Amino acid sequence: MTLSIPRLLTLLVGLTLCPGCDVGYFNLGIGALYLAMLGMVLVSMLVSLYRKWVARRITRRIREAEQVQSGAFPDGSIGRVVGELVLHEGELVAPLTGRRCAAYEVVVDESFGAFEEGHVERRVAHEVKAVSFAVDDGTGRTIVHPERAEFAITADFEDSAGPLEDPTPRQCEFLAQVDCQRLQEHNSPTVIRFREGVLEPGERVAVLGRGVVSLDASATAEHTRGYRAPAGSTMVTMASDSRTPLYISDDPSVLPTPAR
């Protein structure tokens, strides 16, 4: 029998409207099983829609904010800075690909079978890590401290493991790191889906937040894009505070086409 949501709803409505019908314990058990599956489908759909809504909310807020150059940022104001990411205080290594980065987001979902309307997924791991970095827009630097920031990082790496293919060593290491050791030896019919996105050096990113302007102690240093800031130049520092959240994204929709 092919399982579909319309068929499932028909069965459940029939059992509800005709509770006295002689459907038998077997059919009642099948109905309860279908009801549980329908619940899983609906929860999976709602969770997926919520995650997409969160990402769209972040990118929309960044997109709607005024873009301000680092070299002309008004002290204490809220603005959007767009430029190339430069490592500032340390770096991270993306767990699934080994890429050097200032931030990464890894999502692991376990997929249970397939339905005509789509598969059911359960989120088993979600990790976001970031270190401070700089954004160079050619007019100055913005130092970003990403603690408590909200990220919308584009997932540019995807992989999966299933009954016929075990997770890779890097994937197994990450599963152990997030206390999902049971998935390291994958012996069930489910499929494990891995997704990873990073903010890496040289990538264009957008940051929206409140900026504090101060003297740039490294004003005489030569920066990535080849300009040499004159002595006395200023820099912008952005971080989350109790009044203003910090939004960070590399989504193409928040990155205007650079001027030629």
VEXFI-679934 format. One record per residue (C-alpha): residue number from 1; residue in one letter; x, y, z; chain. Coordinates in nm, 2 decimals. Example, Ala and Ser with C-alpha at 12.3 -4.5 7.8 and 13.67 -1.06 7.14 Angstrom:
<r pos="1" code="A" east="1.23" north="-0.45" up="0.78" unit="A"/>
<r pos="2" code="S" east="1.37" north="-0.11" up="0.71" unit="A"/>
% end
This chain:
<r pos="1" code="M" east="0.00" north="0.00" up="0.00" unit="A"/>
<r pos="2" code="T" east="0.14" north="0.34" up="-0.09" unit="A"/>
<r pos="3" code="L" east="0.14" north="0.58" up="0.20" unit="A"/>
<r pos="4" code="S" east="0.02" north="0.93" up="0.12" unit="A"/>
<r pos="5" code="I" east="-0.12" north="1.21" up="0.34" unit="A"/>
<r pos="6" code="P" east="-0.46" north="1.22" up="0.16" unit="A"/>
<r pos="7" code="R" east="-0.49" north="0.84" up="0.20" unit="A"/>
<r pos="8" code="L" east="-0.39" north="0.87" up="0.56" unit="A"/>
<r pos="9" code="L" east="-0.63" north="1.15" up="0.64" unit="A"/>
<r pos="10" code="T" east="-0.91" north="0.95" up="0.47" unit="A"/>
<r pos="11" code="L" east="-0.84" north="0.65" up="0.69" unit="A"/>
<r pos="12" code="L" east="-0.82" north="0.86" up="1.01" unit="A"/>
<r pos="13" code="V" east="-1.14" north="1.05" up="0.93" unit="A"/>
<r pos="14" code="G" east="-1.32" north="0.73" up="0.87" unit="A"/>
<r pos="15" code="L" east="-1.21" north="0.58" up="1.20" unit="A"/>
<r pos="16" code="T" east="-1.31" north="0.90" up="1.37" unit="A"/>
<r pos="17" code="L" east="-1.66" north="0.93" up="1.21" unit="A"/>
<r pos="18" code="C" east="-1.73" north="0.56" up="1.24" unit="A"/>
<r pos="19" code="P" east="-1.58" north="0.45" up="1.57" unit="A"/>
<r pos="20" code="G" east="-1.82" north="0.16" up="1.59" unit="A"/>
<r pos="21" code="C" east="-1.73" north="0.02" up="1.25" unit="A"/>
<r pos="22" code="D" east="-1.58" north="-0.33" up="1.26" unit="A"/>
<r pos="23" code="V" east="-1.24" north="-0.23" up="1.13" unit="A"/>
<r pos="24" code="G" east="-1.06" north="-0.49" up="1.34" unit="A"/>
<r pos="25" code="Y" east="-0.76" north="-0.45" up="1.58" unit="A"/>
<r pos="26" code="F" east="-0.52" north="-0.48" up="1.29" unit="A"/>
<r pos="27" code="N" east="-0.67" north="-0.19" up="1.10" unit="A"/>
<r pos="28" code="L" east="-0.69" north="0.01" up="1.42" unit="A"/>
<r pos="29" code="G" east="-0.32" north="-0.06" up="1.48" unit="A"/>
<r pos="30" code="I" east="-0.24" north="0.05" up="1.12" unit="A"/>
<r pos="31" code="G" east="-0.44" north="0.36" up="1.17" unit="A"/>
<r pos="32" code="A" east="-0.25" north="0.45" up="1.49" unit="A"/>
<r pos="33" code="L" east="0.08" north="0.38" up="1.31" unit="A"/>
<r pos="34" code="Y" east="-0.03" north="0.61" up="1.02" unit="A"/>
<r pos="35" code="L" east="-0.13" north="0.88" up="1.27" unit="A"/>
<r pos="36" code="A" east="0.21" north="0.87" up="1.43" unit="A"/>
<r pos="37" code="M" east="0.37" north="0.89" up="1.09" unit="A"/>
<r pos="38" code="L" east="0.15" north="1.18" up="1.00" unit="A"/>
<r pos="39" code="G" east="0.26" north="1.36" up="1.32" unit="A"/>
<r pos="40" code="M" east="0.62" north="1.31" up="1.22" unit="A"/>
<r pos="41" code="V" east="0.56" north="1.45" up="0.88" unit="A"/>
<r pos="42" code="L" east="0.38" north="1.75" up="1.01" unit="A"/>
<r pos="43" code="V" east="0.64" north="1.82" up="1.28" unit="A"/>
<r pos="44" code="S" east="0.92" north="1.78" up="1.02" unit="A"/>
<r pos="45" code="M" east="0.74" north="2.03" up="0.78" unit="A"/>
<r pos="46" code="L" east="0.68" north="2.28" up="1.06" unit="A"/>
<r pos="47" code="V" east="1.04" north="2.27" up="1.18" unit="A"/>
<r pos="48" code="S" east="1.17" north="2.30" up="0.83" unit="A"/>
<r pos="49" code="L" east="0.95" north="2.60" up="0.76" unit="A"/>
<r pos="50" code="Y" east="1.06" north="2.76" up="1.09" unit="A"/>
<r pos="51" code="R" east="1.43" north="2.72" up="1.01" unit="A"/>
<r pos="52" code="K" east="1.37" north="2.88" up="0.66" unit="A"/>
<r pos="53" code="W" east="1.18" north="3.16" up="0.82" unit="A"/>
<r pos="54" code="V" east="1.46" north="3.24" up="1.07" unit="A"/>
<r pos="55" code="A" east="1.72" north="3.25" up="0.78" unit="A"/>
<r pos="56" code="R" east="1.50" north="3.47" up="0.57" unit="A"/>
<r pos="57" code="R" east="1.43" north="3.71" up="0.87" unit="A"/>
<r pos="58" code="I" east="1.81" north="3.76" up="0.92" unit="A"/>
<r pos="59" code="T" east="1.88" north="3.82" up="0.55" unit="A"/>
<r pos="60" code="R" east="1.58" north="4.05" up="0.52" unit="A"/>
<r pos="61" code="R" east="1.69" north="4.27" up="0.81" unit="A"/>
<r pos="62" code="I" east="2.04" north="4.29" up="0.67" unit="A"/>
<r pos="63" code="R" east="1.91" north="4.37" up="0.32" unit="A"/>
<r pos="64" code="E" east="1.68" north="4.64" up="0.45" unit="A"/>
<r pos="65" code="A" east="1.95" north="4.82" up="0.65" unit="A"/>
<r pos="66" code="E" east="2.15" north="5.11" up="0.50" unit="A"/>
<r pos="67" code="Q" east="2.50" north="5.02" up="0.39" unit="A"/>
<r pos="68" code="V" east="2.77" north="5.23" up="0.54" unit="A"/>
<r pos="69" code="Q" east="3.14" north="5.24" up="0.46" unit="A"/>
<r pos="70" code="S" east="3.37" north="5.15" up="0.75" unit="A"/>
<r pos="71" code="G" east="3.57" north="5.47" up="0.69" unit="A"/>
<r pos="72" code="A" east="3.26" north="5.69" up="0.73" unit="A"/>
<r pos="73" code="F" east="3.06" north="5.50" up="0.99" unit="A"/>
<r pos="74" code="P" east="2.89" north="5.73" up="1.24" unit="A"/>
<r pos="75" code="D" east="2.99" north="5.64" up="1.60" unit="A"/>
<r pos="76" code="G" east="2.71" north="5.45" up="1.78" unit="A"/>
<r pos="77" code="S" east="2.48" north="5.42" up="1.48" unit="A"/>
<r pos="78" code="I" east="2.34" north="5.10" up="1.33" unit="A"/>
<r pos="79" code="G" east="2.45" north="5.01" up="0.98" unit="A"/>
<r pos="80" code="R" east="2.54" north="4.74" up="0.74" unit="A"/>
<r pos="81" code="V" east="2.90" north="4.68" up="0.64" unit="A"/>
<r pos="82" code="V" east="2.99" north="4.47" up="0.34" unit="A"/>
<r pos="83" code="G" east="3.34" north="4.36" up="0.25" unit="A"/>
<r pos="84" code="E" east="3.59" north="4.09" up="0.24" unit="A"/>
<r pos="85" code="L" east="3.65" north="3.88" up="0.55" unit="A"/>
<r pos="86" code="V" east="3.99" north="3.89" up="0.71" unit="A"/>
<r pos="87" code="L" east="4.10" north="3.67" up="0.99" unit="A"/>
<r pos="88" code="H" east="4.16" north="3.87" up="1.30" unit="A"/>
<r pos="89" code="E" east="4.19" north="3.68" up="1.63" unit="A"/>
<r pos="90" code="G" east="4.25" north="3.31" up="1.56" unit="A"/>
<r pos="91" code="E" east="4.07" north="3.09" up="1.32" unit="A"/>
<r pos="92" code="L" east="3.86" north="2.77" up="1.31" unit="A"/>
<r pos="93" code="V" east="3.87" north="2.46" up="1.10" unit="A"/>
<r pos="94" code="A" east="3.54" north="2.35" up="0.95" unit="A"/>
<r pos="95" code="P" east="3.47" north="2.00" up="1.09" unit="A"/>
<r pos="96" code="L" east="3.34" north="1.83" up="0.77" unit="A"/>
<r pos="97" code="T" east="3.57" north="1.98" up="0.51" unit="A"/>
<r pos="98" code="G" east="3.88" north="2.10" up="0.70" unit="A"/>
<r pos="99" code="R" east="3.85" north="2.46" up="0.56" unit="A"/>
<r pos="100" code="R" east="4.01" north="2.75" up="0.74" unit="A"/>
<r pos="101" code="C" east="3.74" north="2.99" up="0.85" unit="A"/>
<r pos="102" code="A" east="3.61" north="3.25" up="1.10" unit="A"/>
<r pos="103" code="A" east="3.28" north="3.08" up="1.14" unit="A"/>
<r pos="104" code="Y" east="3.10" north="2.76" up="1.04" unit="A"/>
<r pos="105" code="E" east="2.76" north="2.61" up="1.07" unit="A"/>
<r pos="106" code="V" east="2.70" north="2.23" up="1.05" unit="A"/>
<r pos="107" code="V" east="2.36" north="2.06" up="1.04" unit="A"/>
<r pos="108" code="V" east="2.30" north="1.69" up="1.06" unit="A"/>
<r pos="109" code="D" east="1.96" north="1.54" up="0.99" unit="A"/>
<r pos="110" code="E" east="1.84" north="1.18" up="1.00" unit="A"/>
<r pos="111" code="S" east="1.60" north="1.10" up="0.73" unit="A"/>
<r pos="112" code="F" east="1.33" north="0.83" up="0.79" unit="A"/>
<r pos="113" code="G" east="1.21" north="0.68" up="0.46" unit="A"/>
<r pos="114" code="A" east="1.03" north="0.87" up="0.18" unit="A"/>
<r pos="115" code="F" east="0.67" north="0.96" up="0.13" unit="A"/>
<r pos="116" code="E" east="0.49" north="1.09" up="-0.18" unit="A"/>
<r pos="117" code="E" east="0.50" north="1.44" up="-0.01" unit="A"/>
<r pos="118" code="G" east="0.86" north="1.41" up="0.10" unit="A"/>
<r pos="119" code="H" east="1.08" north="1.24" up="0.36" unit="A"/>
<r pos="120" code="V" east="1.07" north="1.29" up="0.73" unit="A"/>
<r pos="121" code="E" east="1.38" north="1.44" up="0.88" unit="A"/>
<r pos="122" code="R" east="1.49" north="1.47" up="1.24" unit="A"/>
<r pos="123" code="R" east="1.76" north="1.71" up="1.34" unit="A"/>
<r pos="124" code="V" east="2.02" north="1.53" up="1.54" unit="A"/>
<r pos="125" code="A" east="2.30" north="1.80" up="1.55" unit="A"/>
<r pos="126" code="H" east="2.33" north="2.17" up="1.48" unit="A"/>
<r pos="127" code="E" east="2.65" north="2.35" up="1.57" unit="A"/>
<r pos="128" code="V" east="2.76" north="2.71" up="1.50" unit="A"/>
<r pos="129" code="K" east="3.10" north="2.84" up="1.60" unit="A"/>
<r pos="130" code="A" east="3.27" north="3.17" up="1.53" unit="A"/>
<r pos="131" code="V" east="3.57" north="3.37" up="1.63" unit="A"/>
<r pos="132" code="S" east="3.63" north="3.74" up="1.59" unit="A"/>
<r pos="133" code="F" east="3.71" north="3.86" up="1.24" unit="A"/>
<r pos="134" code="A" east="3.75" north="4.18" up="1.04" unit="A"/>
<r pos="135" code="V" east="3.56" north="4.31" up="0.74" unit="A"/>
<r pos="136" code="D" east="3.76" north="4.51" up="0.49" unit="A"/>
<r pos="137" code="D" east="3.55" north="4.72" up="0.25" unit="A"/>
<r pos="138" code="G" east="3.84" north="4.92" up="0.11" unit="A"/>
<r pos="139" code="T" east="3.78" north="5.23" up="0.32" unit="A"/>
<r pos="140" code="G" east="3.87" north="5.09" up="0.66" unit="A"/>
<r pos="141" code="R" east="3.82" north="4.79" up="0.89" unit="A"/>
<r pos="142" code="T" east="3.52" north="4.67" up="1.09" unit="A"/>
<r pos="143" code="I" east="3.61" north="4.43" up="1.37" unit="A"/>
<r pos="144" code="V" east="3.33" north="4.19" up="1.44" unit="A"/>
<r pos="145" code="H" east="3.30" north="4.01" up="1.77" unit="A"/>
<r pos="146" code="P" east="3.03" north="3.74" up="1.69" unit="A"/>
<r pos="147" code="E" east="2.93" north="3.62" up="2.04" unit="A"/>
<r pos="148" code="R" east="2.55" north="3.59" up="2.05" unit="A"/>
<r pos="149" code="A" east="2.53" north="3.69" up="1.68" unit="A"/>
<r pos="150" code="E" east="2.26" north="3.55" up="1.46" unit="A"/>
<r pos="151" code="F" east="2.40" north="3.38" up="1.14" unit="A"/>
<r pos="152" code="A" east="2.26" north="3.30" up="0.80" unit="A"/>
<r pos="153" code="I" east="2.55" north="3.11" up="0.65" unit="A"/>
<r pos="154" code="T" east="2.51" north="2.95" up="0.31" unit="A"/>
<r pos="155" code="A" east="2.55" north="2.58" up="0.31" unit="A"/>
<r pos="156" code="D" east="2.79" north="2.50" up="0.03" unit="A"/>
<r pos="157" code="F" east="2.88" north="2.15" up="0.12" unit="A"/>
<r pos="158" code="E" east="2.64" north="1.86" up="0.14" unit="A"/>
<r pos="159" code="D" east="2.70" north="1.48" up="0.19" unit="A"/>
<r pos="160" code="S" east="2.51" north="1.18" up="0.31" unit="A"/>
<r pos="161" code="A" east="2.56" north="0.84" up="0.46" unit="A"/>
<r pos="162" code="G" east="2.32" north="0.55" up="0.44" unit="A"/>
<r pos="163" code="P" east="2.28" north="0.18" up="0.47" unit="A"/>
<r pos="164" code="L" east="2.53" north="0.12" up="0.19" unit="A"/>
<r pos="165" code="E" east="2.78" north="0.39" up="0.28" unit="A"/>
<r pos="166" code="D" east="2.92" north="0.47" up="0.63" unit="A"/>
<r pos="167" code="P" east="3.01" north="0.82" up="0.75" unit="A"/>
<r pos="168" code="T" east="3.36" north="0.94" up="0.66" unit="A"/>
<r pos="169" code="P" east="3.62" north="0.98" up="0.93" unit="A"/>
<r pos="170" code="R" east="3.56" north="1.35" up="0.96" unit="A"/>
<r pos="171" code="Q" east="3.19" north="1.29" up="0.98" unit="A"/>
<r pos="172" code="C" east="3.24" north="1.03" up="1.25" unit="A"/>
<r pos="173" code="E" east="3.46" north="1.26" up="1.45" unit="A"/>
<r pos="174" code="F" east="3.20" north="1.54" up="1.43" unit="A"/>
<r pos="175" code="L" east="2.92" north="1.29" up="1.54" unit="A"/>
<r pos="176" code="A" east="3.13" north="1.19" up="1.84" unit="A"/>
<r pos="177" code="Q" east="3.20" north="1.56" up="1.92" unit="A"/>
<r pos="178" code="V" east="2.82" north="1.63" up="1.94" unit="A"/>
<r pos="179" code="D" east="2.74" north="1.31" up="2.13" unit="A"/>
<r pos="180" code="C" east="2.59" north="1.12" up="1.84" unit="A"/>
<r pos="181" code="Q" east="2.81" north="0.82" up="1.86" unit="A"/>
<r pos="182" code="R" east="2.52" north="0.59" up="1.78" unit="A"/>
<r pos="183" code="L" east="2.53" north="0.72" up="1.42" unit="A"/>
<r pos="184" code="Q" east="2.90" north="0.64" up="1.36" unit="A"/>
<r pos="185" code="E" east="2.82" north="0.28" up="1.28" unit="A"/>
<r pos="186" code="H" east="2.53" north="0.33" up="1.06" unit="A"/>
<r pos="187" code="N" east="2.33" north="0.01" up="1.05" unit="A"/>
<r pos="188" code="S" east="1.97" north="0.13" up="1.00" unit="A"/>
<r pos="189" code="P" east="1.77" north="0.21" up="0.69" unit="A"/>
<r pos="190" code="T" east="1.78" north="0.58" up="0.76" unit="A"/>
<r pos="191" code="V" east="1.99" north="0.83" up="0.58" unit="A"/>
<r pos="192" code="I" east="2.22" north="1.08" up="0.76" unit="A"/>
<r pos="193" code="R" east="2.25" north="1.41" up="0.58" unit="A"/>
<r pos="194" code="F" east="2.54" north="1.65" up="0.65" unit="A"/>
<r pos="195" code="R" east="2.54" north="2.02" up="0.56" unit="A"/>
<r pos="196" code="E" east="2.82" north="2.27" up="0.62" unit="A"/>
<r pos="197" code="G" east="2.86" north="2.64" up="0.55" unit="A"/>
<r pos="198" code="V" east="3.16" north="2.86" up="0.63" unit="A"/>
<r pos="199" code="L" east="3.28" north="3.22" up="0.64" unit="A"/>
<r pos="200" code="E" east="3.63" north="3.19" up="0.51" unit="A"/>
<r pos="201" code="P" east="3.91" north="3.44" up="0.44" unit="A"/>
<r pos="202" code="G" east="3.85" north="3.65" up="0.13" unit="A"/>
<r pos="203" code="E" east="3.48" north="3.58" up="0.11" unit="A"/>
<r pos="204" code="R" east="3.24" north="3.87" up="0.09" unit="A"/>
<r pos="205" code="V" east="3.02" north="3.90" up="0.40" unit="A"/>
<r pos="206" code="A" east="2.76" north="4.14" up="0.53" unit="A"/>
<r pos="207" code="V" east="2.73" north="4.24" up="0.90" unit="A"/>
<r pos="208" code="L" east="2.45" north="4.45" up="1.05" unit="A"/>
<r pos="209" code="G" east="2.49" north="4.59" up="1.40" unit="A"/>
<r pos="210" code="R" east="2.58" north="4.89" up="1.61" unit="A"/>
<r pos="211" code="G" east="2.92" north="5.02" up="1.54" unit="A"/>
<r pos="212" code="V" east="3.16" north="5.19" up="1.79" unit="A"/>
<r pos="213" code="V" east="3.43" north="5.40" up="1.62" unit="A"/>
<r pos="214" code="S" east="3.79" north="5.42" up="1.77" unit="A"/>
<r pos="215" code="L" east="4.14" north="5.48" up="1.66" unit="A"/>
<r pos="216" code="D" east="4.29" north="5.19" up="1.46" unit="A"/>
<r pos="217" code="A" east="4.61" north="5.08" up="1.63" unit="A"/>
<r pos="218" code="S" east="4.73" north="4.91" up="1.31" unit="A"/>
<r pos="219" code="A" east="4.66" north="5.21" up="1.09" unit="A"/>
<r pos="220" code="T" east="5.00" north="5.19" up="0.93" unit="A"/>
<r pos="221" code="A" east="4.97" north="4.82" up="0.84" unit="A"/>
<r pos="222" code="E" east="4.91" north="4.72" up="0.49" unit="A"/>
<r pos="223" code="H" east="4.57" north="4.55" up="0.47" unit="A"/>
<r pos="224" code="T" east="4.45" north="4.27" up="0.24" unit="A"/>
<r pos="225" code="R" east="4.31" north="4.48" up="-0.03" unit="A"/>
<r pos="226" code="G" east="4.63" north="4.68" up="-0.08" unit="A"/>
<r pos="227" code="Y" east="4.54" north="5.01" up="0.08" unit="A"/>
<r pos="228" code="R" east="4.75" north="5.17" up="0.35" unit="A"/>
<r pos="229" code="A" east="4.55" north="5.35" up="0.61" unit="A"/>
<r pos="230" code="P" east="4.70" north="5.69" up="0.71" unit="A"/>
<r pos="231" code="A" east="4.81" north="5.75" up="1.07" unit="A"/>
<r pos="232" code="G" east="4.51" north="5.84" up="1.28" unit="A"/>
<r pos="233" code="S" east="4.26" north="5.63" up="1.09" unit="A"/>
<r pos="234" code="T" east="3.97" north="5.49" up="1.27" unit="A"/>
<r pos="235" code="M" east="3.81" north="5.15" up="1.28" unit="A"/>
<r pos="236" code="V" east="3.46" north="5.02" up="1.36" unit="A"/>
<r pos="237" code="T" east="3.39" north="4.76" up="1.62" unit="A"/>
<r pos="238" code="M" east="3.06" north="4.56" up="1.62" unit="A"/>
<r pos="239" code="A" east="2.92" north="4.33" up="1.88" unit="A"/>
<r pos="240" code="S" east="2.58" north="4.22" up="2.02" unit="A"/>
<r pos="241" code="D" east="2.45" north="4.42" up="2.31" unit="A"/>
<r pos="242" code="S" east="2.13" north="4.43" up="2.51" unit="A"/>
<r pos="243" code="R" east="1.96" north="4.67" up="2.27" unit="A"/>
<r pos="244" code="T" east="2.09" north="4.57" up="1.93" unit="A"/>
<r pos="245" code="P" east="2.14" north="4.22" up="1.79" unit="A"/>
<r pos="246" code="L" east="2.42" north="4.14" up="1.55" unit="A"/>
<r pos="247" code="Y" east="2.34" north="3.98" up="1.22" unit="A"/>
<r pos="248" code="I" east="2.60" north="3.81" up="0.99" unit="A"/>
<r pos="249" code="S" east="2.55" north="3.65" up="0.65" unit="A"/>
<r pos="250" code="D" east="2.72" north="3.55" up="0.33" unit="A"/>
<r pos="251" code="D" east="2.39" north="3.50" up="0.15" unit="A"/>
<r pos="252" code="P" east="2.41" north="3.65" up="-0.21" unit="A"/>
<r pos="253" code="S" east="2.09" north="3.85" up="-0.15" unit="A"/>
<r pos="254" code="V" east="2.26" north="4.07" up="0.11" unit="A"/>
<r pos="255" code="L" east="2.58" north="4.13" up="-0.10" unit="A"/>
<r pos="256" code="P" east="2.55" north="4.41" up="-0.35" unit="A"/>
<r pos="257" code="T" east="2.75" north="4.38" up="-0.67" unit="A"/>
<r pos="258" code="P" east="3.09" north="4.54" up="-0.60" unit="A"/>
<r pos="259" code="A" east="3.16" north="4.85" up="-0.80" unit="A"/>
<r pos="260" code="R" east="3.41" north="4.81" up="-1.08" unit="A"/>
% end
